[in-house]
Amino acid sequence: MVEGGRQDAADRAPASAAQRFRYKLRIALREPTTAIGILTAALFAYLIVVPIISMLSDAGRVQLGDERRIRMEVGDFTWYYIERVFTSRVASSLFWEPLLNTLSVAFGAIIAAVVIGGLLAWLLARTDMFGRRWFATALIVPYMLPAWTFALAWTTLFKNRTVGGQEGWLEALGLTPPDWLAYGRLPVTIILALHYSPFIILLFGNALRRFDSQLEDSARILGAGRLTVTRKIILPLMLPSLLSAIVLIFAKCLGEFGVPYVLGLPVKFDVLATSLYRSISSRQTGVAAVLAGSIMLIGVMTIMIDAKLIKEARRFVTVGSKGAMDRLNPLNNLRIPATVFAALIFVFSVAVPLSVLFLSTVMKIPARFDADNFTLDYWIGTDLNTVALQTGILLSPDLWNAAWNSLRIVGVASIVSGLLGLLVGYVVARTPVQPLATFLRQVTFLPYLVPGIAFATAYLSLFAVPRGPVPALYGTTLILMLALIADQMPYASRAGIAAMMQLGKEPEEAAQIAGAGWSRRMISIIIPIQKGSLVTGILLPFISGIKGLSLFVVLAVPSTDVLTTFSLRLVDYHYTQAANAVVLIIAAIAYLGTLLGQKLTRTNLAQGLGN
């Protein structure tokens, strides 16, 4: 009898487990978050994962136009493109030289940024330098502006007749800069270093600001000198923040397109991003897929290293709590020289580039400061003696079309990104299906691992031709919106997830008891409460999209020009004044947008430095 009872219990056990699973599934399906999560997961899988898979598959399939050269049918599997990029006679110019150039520029920019940014971070966080509060914000302005703003300022000053067109300022004054100064590795490295120094100032400076100065005092009481304290106490504790900033700068340099394009193209100085762009322009789809995959792989490895460093950083425990001290070190006689150094960095990284760009737009002849040489013709003039631009830039229909496209494309994409980010946060925080939450977290973060120009190549691969019910989208504004939405989801989704994790279920449950449906709860409760996070999720993609170039340069055509691609076309036409004017407009929008974002969200990029 006992054995029979045991047998019955054993027979019922699997059924009970199955019943529990079906019960949990039925409960999960009743939750609106499950259905919403499934729909958003499918959407992001199509917008993020499928384009990347399509691009990678192009690297191993014969592309249209190459079938005679490869002697295979279109769509057949082939190693041709991989061999062409890595081992053929042209592999050096396609991949290896651009890779070395990318690494040399990135490491050069990192070294210079660490030296400049590290010193400035220490001055702002740990000393009594004059004007610390003002410099804390002023010195991060370069990162608010497009990097290639400074590239155009550089070429306006140092350009020589290697590329023809209007002469540069130094050449107009009788000094002809050599090619190594006007173009190529050195100027690209300098500009990227100045542009990304704020990374070091922010990350390293904030770590220094939180560092307890009592640790230094204790070491000095025990007889340690300044060098010993720096080497054995400060640097080991600051190393995770510094290394994280270095890795992020490398990842940014990897996908940087505008600066190498403006300053490298005249002397055939290619990096991976410009080599990829040339392959796309020459319709070498398979080669472009291999290059984009290589850039993506390096980007993934870089971010994985950064994640590892962040994990290691958790091992460093803050010593001291209520008794922690953040005492400023007196500079004494070095106070004025330190302030002059910070002022010079601001002058050379912000004031000089923007002044040069503006002055170039109001001068007929470069670098001639006579009163009769100044004019507003390039802004509001008519009947200009140019082939493709007959009026000043503010009177040009092309500018306003590009501005309208920018505001429309970036605006719509930013609003959609913000709403989808909040929706992702809602699902992640509320769904009982944890695998669904995990998938949404991961898939919305994936674009962060892929440099913009590689992600644009993925979209070109998927949407350049009709696929099933989806028509070819290349040449339309829709492909730009979709690409920008997907590209900006890491920022929008993280803002939404962080916001929803801090919001309890009680307000929503009370509304549900009162009979409010899901849509009513979202409109009347969730969105009003989380409006600050929603604004952040919209503004961040908007600012990034307005000044972005890498994504648009691949996907935009003349009819869908945005401000960034329009200015780049003017650079190609050697319309220096008009190109610089458009870049100033972009810089003003990006800077004012950043300030507006800080105002609305009550945040500060300086994170309190200089207080």
Buried (B, 14 or more C-beta within 10 A) or exposed (E): EEEEEEEEEEEEEEEEEEEEEEEEEEEBEEBBBBBBBBEBBEBBEBBBBBBBBBBBBBBBBBBEEBBEEBEBEEEEEBEBBBEBBEEBEEBEEBBEBBBEBBBBBBBBBBEBBBEBBBBBBBBBBBBBBBEBEEBBBBBBBBBBBBBBBBBBBBBBBBBBEEBEEBBBBBBBEEEBBEBEEBBBBBBBBBBBBBBBBBBBBBBBBBBBBBBBBBBBEBBEEEEBEEEEBBEEBBEEBBBBBBBBBBBBBBBBBBBBBBBBBBBBBBBEBBBBBBBBBBBBEEEBBBBBBBBBBBBBEBBBEBBEBBEEBBEEBEEBEEEEEEEBEBEEBEBEEEBEEBBEBBBEBBEBBBBBBBEBBBBBBBBEEBBEEEEEEEBEBBBEBEEBEBEEBEBBBBBBEBBEBBBEBBBBBBBBBBBBBBBBBBBBBBBBBBBBBEEBBEBBBEBBBBBBBBBBBBBBBBBBBBBBEEEEEEEEBBBBBBBBBBBBBBBBBBBBBBBBBBBBEEBEEEBBEEBBEEEBEBEEBBEEBBBEBBEBBBBBBBBBBBBBBBBBBBBBBBBBEEEBBBBBBBBBBBBEBBBBBBBBBBBBBBBEBBBEBBEBBBEBBEEBBBBEBBE
